Amino acid sequence: MLNLRAVSEAAAHPSGTRETSDETLMLAYAAGDVAAFEQLYARHRQRLYRFLLRELREPALADEIYQDIWHRVIAARASWQPDATFATWLYRIARNRLADHWRAARHRPPAPHDADARLARVPDDDTPERRLVAEQRTTGLQRALDALPPEQREVVLLRLEQELTLEEIGAVTGAGRETVKSRLRYAMDRLRAAMTP
């Protein structure tokens, strides 16, 4: 059984080298190459964790579900097929696991009073995401995100933070491209309106 290191403890992927595709790495891992899994984990760990933390608002719960998602990836390695990108498959697992959690909980808890401080403690080495976090602290974007309908919030987070394409978001959510595009447009309009003084 693999013991996944905490997000803050995992080593970052070295930059400046030509990267093997996620799909090639997953196929290599399915064939027994543990180092390939370590590369996949290093590439996706922070973004996945931030996505979960934003949705769940509780670090302990985010940690638990994060571990469960990676264990599901490990368990499914032998049957994995590159029908979609690895990122799409990973976020589909995450979305399904979150749906299971919310069904069990039957509600979305309110954001804790110290949500911005908790989020600020999550390591962020990616410049676009660092800018997004800084903008959220100064403009109240997080409160505006929380006010969005769940389908719109999910699309915004997958597009802006995970940088998935409209097609990939559609594959994750099960919605068509035009539906995803519409949700994203309405969400962005609401966010702009909420942030306009």
C-alpha positions in Angstrom: 0.0 0.0 0.0 1.4 3.4 -0.9 1.6 6.0 1.8 1.0 9.3 0.0 2.9 12.2 1.4 0.9 15.2 2.5 0.6 17.9 -0.1 3.1 20.2 1.6 5.7 17.3 1.9 5.7 16.1 -1.7 8.5 17.2 -3.9 7.7 19.4 -6.9 8.2 18.1 -10.4 11.5 19.5 -11.8 10.9 22.2 -14.4 12.7 22.8 -17.6 12.5 19.2 -18.8 10.3 17.9 -21.5 7.5 16.1 -19.7 6.1 12.7 -20.5 2.3 12.9 -21.0 0.1 12.0 -18.1 -1.5 9.3 -20.1 1.9 7.7 -20.9 2.8 7.9 -17.3 -0.5 6.2 -16.2 0.0 3.4 -18.7 3.6 2.9 -17.4 2.2 2.9 -13.8 -0.4 0.3 -14.9 2.5 -1.8 -16.2 4.2 -1.6 -12.8 6.4 1.6 -13.0 5.9 3.1 -9.5 8.1 6.1 -10.5 5.6 7.0 -13.2 2.9 7.2 -10.5 5.1 9.5 -8.4 5.4 11.8 -11.4 1.7 11.9 -11.9 1.1 12.6 -8.2 3.7 15.4 -8.2 2.0 17.0 -11.2 -1.6 16.9 -9.9 -1.4 16.9 -6.1 -1.6 20.6 -5.3 -4.3 21.5 -7.8 -6.4 18.5 -6.7 -6.0 19.4 -3.1 -6.9 23.1 -3.6 -10.0 22.0 -5.6 -11.1 19.8 -2.7 -10.3 22.4 0.0 -12.4 25.0 -1.8 -15.3 22.6 -2.1 -15.1 21.1 1.4 -13.8 24.1 3.5 -12.4 21.6 6.1 -8.7 20.6 5.8 -9.2 17.4 7.6 -12.1 16.3 5.4 -10.2 17.5 2.3 -7.2 15.4 3.4 -9.4 12.3 3.9 -11.1 12.6 0.5 -7.8 13.5 -1.2 -6.2 10.3 0.1 -9.3 8.3 -1.0 -9.2 9.7 -4.5 -5.5 8.7 -4.9 -6.3 5.3 -3.6 -9.0 4.9 -6.1 -6.5 5.9 -8.9 -4.1 3.3 -7.6 -6.9 0.6 -7.4 -8.1 1.4 -11.0 -4.6 1.5 -12.6 -4.9 -2.0 -14.1 -8.2 -1.2 -15.9 -7.4 2.4 -16.9 -7.8 3.2 -20.5 -6.8 6.5 -22.1 -10.3 7.2 -23.3 -10.0 10.7 -21.8 -7.1 12.7 -20.5 -5.7 11.7 -17.1 -6.8 15.0 -15.7 -10.4 14.6 -16.8 -10.4 11.1 -15.3 -8.9 12.3 -12.1 -11.4 15.1 -11.6 -14.2 12.8 -12.6 -13.2 10.6 -9.7 -12.9 13.7 -7.4 -16.3 14.9 -8.5 -17.9 11.5 -7.9 -16.3 11.3 -4.5 -17.5 14.8 -3.5 -21.0 13.9 -4.7 -20.9 10.8 -2.5 -19.8 13.0 0.4 -22.6 15.6 -0.1 -25.2 13.0 -0.6 -24.2 11.5 2.8 -24.0 15.0 4.4 -27.2 16.2 2.7 -26.0 19.8 2.8 -23.1 22.0 2.0 -21.7 23.5 5.2 -21.1 27.3 5.3 -17.6 28.5 4.8 -15.8 28.8 8.2 -15.1 32.3 9.4 -11.3 31.7 8.8 -11.6 30.2 5.3 -9.4 32.9 3.7 -6.7 32.3 6.3 -6.8 28.5 5.8 -6.7 28.9 2.1 -3.7 31.2 2.3 -1.8 28.5 4.2 -2.0 26.1 1.3 1.3 26.2 -0.6 1.0 27.7 -4.0 4.0 27.6 -6.4 2.0 28.2 -9.6 2.0 31.9 -10.6 -1.5 32.1 -12.1 -3.0 30.4 -9.0 -1.0 32.7 -6.7 -2.5 35.7 -8.6 -6.0 34.2 -8.2 -5.5 33.7 -4.5 -4.2 37.2 -4.0 -7.2 38.6 -6.0 -9.6 36.6 -3.9 -8.2 38.0 -0.7 -8.4 41.6 -1.9 -11.8 41.5 -3.8 -13.9 39.0 -1.9 -14.0 36.7 -4.8 -14.3 33.7 -2.6 -17.6 35.0 -1.1 -18.8 35.6 -4.6 -17.8 32.0 -5.6 -19.7 30.6 -2.6 -22.8 32.5 -3.7 -22.8 30.8 -7.1 -25.1 27.9 -7.8 -23.1 24.6 -7.4 -23.1 23.8 -11.1 -21.7 27.2 -12.0 -19.1 27.2 -9.1 -17.9 23.8 -10.2 -17.4 24.9 -13.8 -15.5 28.1 -12.7 -13.2 26.1 -10.4 -12.4 23.5 -13.0 -11.8 26.1 -15.7 -9.9 28.8 -13.8 -8.0 26.7 -11.3 -7.6 23.3 -12.9 -7.3 24.9 -16.4 -9.5 22.2 -18.0 -10.9 22.8 -21.4 -14.7 23.1 -22.0 -14.7 19.6 -23.4 -12.7 18.2 -20.5 -15.1 19.9 -18.0 -18.0 18.4 -20.0 -16.5 15.0 -19.6 -16.0 15.5 -15.9 -19.5 16.9 -15.2 -21.4 14.9 -17.8 -22.7 18.1 -19.4 -22.5 19.1 -23.0 -19.9 21.7 -24.2 -22.6 24.4 -24.8 -24.1 23.8 -21.3 -20.6 24.1 -19.8 -20.0 27.3 -21.8 -23.3 28.7 -20.7 -22.7 27.9 -17.0 -19.3 29.5 -17.2 -20.6 32.6 -18.9 -23.4 33.1 -16.3 -21.0 32.4 -13.5 -18.5 35.0 -14.8 -21.3 37.5 -15.2 -22.4 36.9 -11.6 -18.8 37.2 -10.3 -18.2 40.4 -12.1 -21.5 41.9 -10.8 -20.6 40.7 -7.2 -17.1 42.3 -7.4 -18.3 45.6 -8.9 -18.6 48.3 -6.2 
